[in-house]
């Protein structure tokens, strides 16, 4: 099932970055640092969280840390 989820999330990410976000004109502009996580990555994380039935971020980050990969760069140090 994880391979299927990886395939789904990869396809969703590609669709978001290649077609949906550019066609809608959704761009972040203005002062400040660019975000560490893109909008497409955030959507993919939300979809994965729902499909894996994690009710909150704390459980999600704990499960990702146990799996050996952090869902976002900022969560790499989360234990």
Backbone as a chain_set.jsonl record, in Angstrom:
{"seq": "XXXXXXXXXXXXXXXXXXXXXXXXXXXXXXXXXXXXXXXXXXXXXXXXXXXXXXXXXXXXXXXXXXXXXXXXXXXXXXX", "coords": {"N": [[0.823, -1.195, 0.0], [2.013, 1.234, 0.663], [3.702, 1.798, -1.484], [1.817, 2.34, -3.438], [0.651, 4.613, -2.333], [2.852, 6.34, -2.36], [3.16, 6.586, -5.135], [0.716, 7.8, -5.822], [0.941, 10.241, -4.395], [3.195, 11.327, -5.618], [2.266, 11.661, -8.247], [0.188, 13.489, -7.736], [1.68, 15.675, -6.76], [3.19, 16.348, -9.034], [1.14, 17.027, -10.819], [0.02, 19.227, -9.486], [2.227, 21.056, -9.41], [2.868, 21.339, -12.125], [0.516, 21.917, -13.573], [-1.921, 22.798, -12.125], [-1.332, 24.818, -10.084], [0.269, 26.761, -11.574], [-1.615, 27.461, -13.622], [-3.678, 28.635, -12.246], [-2.601, 30.929, -11.343], [-1.503, 31.137, -8.842], [0.808, 32.401, -6.967], [3.453, 33.14, -4.732], [4.39, 36.196, -3.612], [6.332, 39.007, -2.605], [7.75, 40.677, 0.299], [10.214, 39.14, 2.465], [11.372, 35.856, 3.579], [11.453, 33.08, 1.326], [9.011, 30.441, 1.495], [9.658, 27.403, 3.379], [8.361, 25.109, 2.704], [6.622, 24.185, -0.146], [3.477, 25.109, -1.721], [2.405, 22.925, -3.103], [3.702, 20.783, -1.865], [2.628, 21.002, 0.689], [-0.086, 20.449, 0.23], [0.132, 17.785, -0.635], [1.104, 16.6, 1.721], [-1.115, 16.978, 3.391], [-3.036, 15.394, 2.096], [-1.839, 12.846, 2.307], [-1.834, 12.581, 5.082], [-4.584, 12.419, 5.643], [-5.326, 10.114, 4.169], [-3.835, 8.156, 5.47], [-5.02, 8.17, 7.878], [-4.384, 9.774, 10.181], [-5.109, 11.671, 12.956], [-4.11, 14.087, 13.98], [-1.414, 16.511, 13.844], [0.671, 15.941, 15.597], [0.685, 13.124, 15.994], [1.111, 12.426, 13.359], [3.673, 13.496, 12.751], [5.188, 12.045, 14.584], [4.856, 9.401, 13.631], [6.051, 9.681, 11.122], [8.683, 10.192, 11.851], [9.35, 7.764, 13.06], [9.238, 6.156, 10.846], [11.48, 6.879, 9.576], [11.781, 8.969, 7.854], [11.371, 12.377, 7.417], [8.436, 14.326, 6.996], [8.524, 16.996, 6.275], [11.161, 19.429, 5.88], [11.519, 20.955, 8.265], [10.591, 19.291, 10.219], [12.492, 17.418, 10.654], [14.089, 17.367, 12.911], [12.296, 16.706, 14.87], [11.154, 14.745, 17.559]], "CA": [[0.0, 0.0, 0.0], [2.861, 2.422, 0.731], [4.158, 2.096, -2.843], [0.69, 2.975, -4.123], [0.522, 5.954, -1.769], [3.965, 7.123, -2.91], [2.836, 6.868, -6.539], [-0.375, 8.775, -5.822], [1.437, 11.543, -3.949], [4.09, 11.836, -6.664], [1.419, 12.132, -9.349], [-0.496, 14.699, -7.267], [2.667, 16.744, -6.71], [3.516, 16.748, -10.412], [-0.05, 17.701, -11.364], [-0.081, 20.538, -8.835], [3.303, 21.969, -9.796], [2.915, 21.554, -13.571], [-0.724, 22.403, -14.196], [-2.949, 23.473, -11.322], [-0.86, 26.058, -9.458], [0.583, 27.794, -12.573], [-2.777, 27.911, -14.381], [-4.511, 29.461, -11.381], [-1.909, 32.163, -11.017], [-1.19, 31.143, -7.422], [2.23, 32.568, -6.695], [3.736, 33.915, -3.521], [5.288, 37.319, -3.889], [6.391, 39.987, -1.535], [8.951, 40.667, 1.122], [10.402, 38.027, 3.384], [11.99, 34.635, 3.092], [10.537, 32.155, 0.657], [8.605, 29.382, 2.416], [10.442, 26.172, 3.337], [7.508, 24.085, 2.107], [5.808, 24.761, -1.212], [2.05, 24.832, -1.624], [2.173, 21.562, -3.594], [4.15, 19.869, -0.814], [1.674, 21.088, 1.779], [-1.284, 19.716, -0.188], [0.471, 16.36, -0.619], [1.158, 16.191, 3.12], [-2.483, 16.918, 3.905], [-3.675, 14.219, 1.489], [-1.243, 11.661, 2.925], [-2.292, 12.522, 6.47], [-5.966, 11.946, 5.637], [-5.387, 8.739, 3.682], [-3.247, 7.274, 6.477], [-5.909, 8.297, 9.04], [-3.778, 10.407, 11.345], [-6.032, 12.745, 13.314], [-3.473, 15.367, 14.263], [-0.034, 16.648, 13.385], [1.602, 15.32, 16.544], [0.777, 11.705, 15.646], [1.66, 12.361, 12.004], [5.117, 13.716, 12.827], [5.776, 10.92, 15.313], [4.883, 8.256, 12.722], [7.04, 9.955, 10.078], [10.005, 10.042, 12.455], [9.575, 6.334, 13.239], [9.44, 5.559, 9.522], [12.825, 7.23, 9.148], [11.82, 10.095, 6.925], [10.576, 13.509, 7.877], [7.562, 14.799, 5.931], [8.969, 18.32, 5.86], [12.489, 19.675, 6.429], [11.469, 21.489, 9.624], [10.251, 18.216, 11.155], [13.594, 16.454, 10.714], [14.595, 17.289, 14.272], [11.205, 16.365, 15.774], [11.22, 13.39, 18.132]], "C": [[0.866, 1.257, 0.0], [3.37, 2.795, -0.66], [3.052, 2.777, -3.632], [0.492, 4.404, -3.627], [1.633, 6.86, -2.292], [3.687, 7.516, -4.354], [1.751, 7.932, -6.64], [0.133, 10.159, -5.456], [2.401, 12.159, -4.966], [3.285, 12.393, -7.827], [0.682, 13.414, -8.964], [0.455, 15.884, -7.252], [2.994, 17.263, -8.111], [2.35, 17.51, -11.028], [-0.185, 19.108, -10.774], [0.977, 21.504, -9.347], [3.311, 22.278, -11.29], [1.664, 22.21, -14.136], [-1.59, 23.274, -13.304], [-2.463, 24.805, -10.759], [-0.485, 27.114, -10.509], [-0.649, 28.321, -13.321], [-3.692, 28.806, -13.558], [-3.863, 30.775, -11.005], [-1.562, 32.272, -9.542], [0.316, 31.22, -7.239], [2.385, 33.391, -5.429], [4.754, 34.975, -3.871], [5.291, 38.229, -2.682], [7.645, 39.844, -0.715], [9.019, 39.423, 2.005], [11.055, 36.833, 2.73], [10.981, 33.807, 2.316], [10.179, 31.02, 1.628], [9.478, 28.14, 2.269], [9.673, 25.047, 2.653], [6.641, 24.757, 1.046], [4.343, 24.414, -1.0], [1.736, 23.403, -2.066], [2.587, 20.539, -2.54], [3.162, 19.846, 0.346], [0.387, 20.325, 1.455], [-1.024, 18.215, -0.147], [0.553, 15.823, 0.808], [-0.241, 16.044, 3.711], [-3.218, 15.694, 3.366], [-3.141, 12.941, 2.128], [-1.742, 11.488, 4.354], [-3.721, 11.98, 6.538], [-6.044, 10.482, 5.224], [-4.808, 7.733, 4.682], [-3.973, 7.351, 7.819], [-5.204, 8.754, 10.317], [-4.628, 11.618, 11.694], [-5.375, 14.076, 13.612], [-1.998, 15.34, 13.882], [0.97, 15.956, 14.308], [1.784, 13.833, 16.218], [1.412, 11.521, 14.263], [3.181, 12.502, 12.03], [5.824, 12.584, 13.562], [5.89, 9.689, 14.41], [5.916, 8.451, 11.62], [8.456, 9.788, 10.624], [10.344, 8.563, 12.667], [9.845, 5.644, 11.91], [10.812, 5.914, 8.956], [12.896, 8.327, 8.115], [10.881, 11.178, 7.431], [9.711, 14.011, 6.733], [7.934, 16.185, 5.417], [10.34, 18.579, 6.483], [12.486, 20.152, 7.875], [11.206, 20.397, 10.648], [11.384, 17.215, 11.321], [14.134, 16.312, 12.126], [13.541, 16.906, 15.29], [11.343, 14.936, 16.274], [9.918, 13.015, 18.765]], "O": [[0.485, 2.256, -0.61], [3.461, 3.978, -0.985], [3.318, 3.692, -4.411], [0.2, 5.303, -4.417], [1.384, 8.017, -2.629], [3.949, 8.651, -4.752], [1.853, 8.856, -7.447], [-0.198, 11.142, -6.121], [2.418, 13.376, -5.15], [3.586, 13.473, -8.336], [0.564, 14.327, -9.781], [0.089, 16.979, -7.679], [3.064, 18.472, -8.336], [2.554, 18.529, -11.687], [-0.473, 20.063, -11.496], [0.664, 22.646, -9.681], [3.718, 23.369, -11.687], [1.752, 22.984, -15.089], [-1.957, 24.383, -13.694], [-3.127, 25.825, -10.945], [-0.882, 28.269, -10.36], [-0.716, 29.512, -13.622], [-4.404, 29.644, -14.112], [-4.506, 31.641, -10.413], [-1.348, 33.374, -9.037], [1.014, 30.212, -7.346], [1.544, 34.23, -5.107], [5.842, 34.679, -4.365], [4.376, 38.216, -1.858], [8.497, 39.0, -0.993], [8.016, 38.754, 2.252], [11.266, 36.789, 1.518], [9.788, 33.832, 2.617], [10.983, 30.683, 2.497], [9.978, 27.849, 1.183], [10.275, 24.135, 2.086], [6.003, 25.776, 1.31], [4.009, 23.538, -0.202], [0.888, 22.743, -1.465], [1.899, 19.537, -2.345], [2.893, 18.789, 0.919], [-0.161, 19.634, 2.314], [-1.868, 17.453, 0.326], [0.113, 14.704, 1.072], [-0.514, 15.094, 4.446], [-3.944, 15.032, 4.107], [-3.918, 12.045, 2.456], [-2.038, 10.373, 4.782], [-4.029, 11.163, 7.406], [-6.749, 9.695, 5.856], [-5.248, 6.584, 4.73], [-3.591, 6.682, 8.779], [-5.407, 8.188, 11.391], [-4.852, 12.489, 10.854], [-6.031, 15.112, 13.507], [-1.42, 14.282, 13.633], [1.994, 15.447, 13.852], [2.912, 13.342, 16.172], [2.159, 10.569, 14.036], [3.892, 11.716, 11.402], [6.938, 12.207, 13.199], [6.915, 9.007, 14.425], [6.585, 7.497, 11.223], [9.333, 9.289, 9.919], [11.49, 8.155, 12.477], [10.589, 4.665, 11.851], [11.256, 5.32, 7.973], [13.961, 8.588, 7.557], [9.744, 10.91, 7.82], [10.192, 14.117, 5.605], [7.686, 16.508, 4.256], [10.652, 17.999, 7.522], [13.376, 19.781, 8.64], [11.554, 20.55, 11.819], [11.239, 16.249, 12.069], [14.595, 15.233, 12.5], [13.857, 16.788, 16.474], [11.619, 14.023, 15.495], [9.786, 11.913, 19.298]]}, "num_chains": 1, "name": "protein.A"}
